[in-house]
């Protein structure tokens, strides 16, 4: 018979399991500081020795880390997705930008479709709240705030898809985007027409999600990322044309001086 005696779970093991679940589901994020030992023990209703045992186990497994004088933090596990050498290679090759956008188009289109079907009402409320913030800050013309909320909006959709593999993979991708590995988001947001177009596209995405329309949500994501690719290609072409024009101007100035 396949049955075995049931063993009572140690308190520290239950603590480990709960914190692991919070990290796996993306509720506790990389580099996020945990509450103090006293507060955490009180919240979880366990003794401090049991908590210390659990924290030690999570540190040994590489999920938590201690910073002297600062406390206990979730380990920066996202950094392992791409090696430093590969990240530098991404920076040097423009083709990586468009491969990245193509990847996002496929994955986020799927995430939006899943979110339309699987998101809870709270998930959709969060997405709508972030969009309202995007709408409210739009007149301020703040590239930093635009970029921050834009990333939050897209990550909220990923989270609402309720696929933990997709969640952590895309968090890693967005971290590289935040660092400007693929392209500088702020350049796009400085253009008034582009900013309005992007806001309108996010509005369409939000409406499709709130209506729980999977096909419309996927299409809206595809249209949005196609527009980003189009805008970036135009910007790169404009930069290249400007560089050539400057070379011509320098050469003409040299001829006039001779």
NORCORJO-V73351 format. One record per backbone hydrogen bond with DSSP energy under -1.0 kcal/mol. CO is the residue of the C=O (numbers start at 1). NH is the residue of the N-H. If there is no record, write none. Layout:
BEGIN
co | nh
CO | NH
CO | NH
END
This chain:
BEGIN
co | nh
10 | 14
11 | 15
12 | 16
13 | 17
14 | 18
15 | 19
16 | 20
17 | 21
18 | 22
19 | 23
20 | 24
21 | 25
22 | 27
22 | 28
23 | 26
29 | 32
32 | 74
36 | 40
37 | 41
38 | 42
39 | 43
40 | 44
41 | 46
47 | 51
48 | 52
49 | 53
50 | 54
51 | 55
52 | 56
53 | 57
54 | 58
55 | 59
56 | 60
57 | 61
58 | 63
58 | 64
59 | 62
63 | 75
65 | 73
67 | 70
67 | 71
71 | 67
72 | 34
73 | 65
74 | 31
75 | 77
77 | 80
78 | 81
83 | 87
84 | 88
85 | 89
86 | 90
87 | 91
88 | 92
93 | 96
94 | 97
95 | 99
96 | 100
97 | 101
98 | 102
99 | 103
100 | 104
101 | 105
102 | 106
103 | 107
104 | 108
105 | 109
106 | 110
107 | 111
108 | 112
109 | 113
110 | 114
111 | 115
112 | 116
114 | 118
115 | 119
120 | 124
121 | 125
122 | 126
123 | 127
124 | 128
125 | 129
126 | 130
127 | 131
128 | 132
129 | 133
130 | 134
131 | 135
132 | 136
133 | 137
137 | 140
138 | 141
142 | 146
143 | 147
144 | 148
145 | 149
146 | 150
147 | 151
148 | 152
149 | 153
150 | 154
151 | 155
152 | 156
153 | 157
154 | 158
155 | 159
156 | 160
158 | 161
159 | 162
163 | 167
164 | 168
165 | 169
166 | 170
167 | 171
168 | 172
169 | 173
170 | 174
171 | 175
172 | 176
173 | 177
174 | 178
175 | 179
176 | 181
177 | 180
185 | 189
186 | 190
188 | 191
191 | 195
192 | 196
193 | 197
194 | 198
195 | 199
196 | 200
197 | 201
198 | 202
199 | 203
200 | 204
201 | 205
202 | 206
203 | 207
204 | 208
205 | 209
206 | 210
207 | 211
208 | 213
209 | 212
213 | 217
214 | 218
215 | 219
216 | 220
217 | 221
218 | 222
219 | 223
220 | 224
221 | 225
222 | 226
223 | 227
224 | 228
225 | 229
226 | 230
227 | 231
228 | 232
229 | 233
230 | 234
231 | 235
232 | 236
233 | 237
234 | 238
235 | 239
236 | 240
237 | 241
238 | 242
239 | 243
240 | 244
241 | 245
242 | 246
243 | 247
244 | 248
245 | 249
246 | 250
247 | 251
248 | 252
249 | 253
250 | 254
251 | 255
252 | 256
253 | 257
END
